[in-house]
């Protein structure tokens, strides 16, 4: 009886000692979770506040131009002749055409390359192509512009027999190359994220590898691929230096892709250095139009992506 009583006392003492230790460990975990939660929340707030401050600054500086010319005069006006006319409709058209053309050129190539790296290429070849794509993403915009100016512009002039090769087509080709790294990287990651059981089950049922890729893996990775496309569109819309070098920068309504044009971003970069007064405010208004346009386009693409996911 005495031995049993002593053992019970020892067990009770160990239990009472372990309870404070567990409470201390729990408190430490709680403090760590609170710290990281606060860190993540602060980072999110900084991102949102930064976007709000940038938007507020641009809108504030553009108000005098909207008051003098009017929203319709800026958005729908087809003539940019400071200090009298500040219409950016021609630049909106040029931005849309060059971006859509870049998507048509770059997205199919990018998605097919991502499929090749993720599912078809041998490991050694994939390990060579993947760093090359990452290197392509690190090339500065001005280098792409030089490449387009030296190679693509003379080639277009020679092939299509136009007075100058600085055309929308040159911008489309350059932008199509520039969005490739974004589309390839995000699409490949999305395809690799599809559970392997999907592929194994399809192949086990007798489906071919190509059928499995295009009918199963690609639809399953549609959300990630669309994200890559959206990021690529943002890159194409926001590009400035390369476009300035290859598109001719003519602020006129283009009749075809073989004519020169000026995008919204190029307009701001070219004239901001010497603009003043209402002219400068009109350039800020151009930035507002560009910001609204990008937000609308991204919202539409995200909505379509969610609808397809359902």
Steps between C-alpha positions, in 0.01 A plus 500: 500500500782736590677435168177561307435822689851630429471421127168683481656803667790497249259482207295787638813710548615432141155590369494828692848585372418413136188719495688830553757395241231431240333829578830684455560325167146584389552865591824508301321355198218753538746790511678374189173461314394851601831646385486331159131582464580865564791485254283354224221749569745791493640385167151476350408845633820651356418358157143632506603841635774531237249438222255748653767771537618457141144512367418806714810686382435429131130589521573819695754622244268417209195693625596836335524330159164328542345830610633691200463239224236269647504125543353440155744745343795303635370146465320540167712773344707384202748789487795558733633850428607672823418759620171495306384139468553209739312204353643154574255280307767420240737388776232285662448324165875454454535359852211257452615381157863451604401318820251270331750428226764416760254262668424330168871459429635428849235300685481194268880480481531547875239239594639242255850561631377455858334171403819385332714580805257354752383183325690414183864609517756269663624622836842605368347703218241655733779600739664687211187670366367614840805715592502641147141615546588654835792678335262633236295655780805685632588675175436878527230655285748721317681189374173367355456841342846488343430151367174618347658813357795320340335172390120520491448855370723460187353154438144637500602783271655255257232231508191725483662775290390785728673840533609422857499185708415685823145369512247343731602160363854556628359586841280189497794273426721658767224491763417142407861403575505702822195331654632149429693456830199594711258276313743207487603511865151535647345246261770242566458538876124457465532189284747344742260574787231272350489176705692218333208266566304681227763417240555146626129426499455632148792301365380190684164529322674490164514870409803619306751739653404791275130442566569495875695824481248703302178348632593453865814678622453829317131540603594412858771769495278756324487735799877526527544535125247784494693668781813484284307650209371784719851575625625494142231745393601730784860480386404581141277793595759649732799467269652832395863505391488220243177639352651847465787352302303289250149646448577840350310704766263674258198635695255422220226243452662194340330352197681166521771324693750613235472863611673688778317570825549618857383319812384658825818415687720627218309829495571559869867406475569710189341828610517505880856638506400835344126524572360765732164639602196339344727299271652324803154452650386342173785251525383410851153460352653258251631305799151494651356364175771234492439406864124469451548305179735248666266458799201440275688250284635307798157495664341357185767233466478404867121477475521279191760283673276449801200420283697235315627358828139448616 
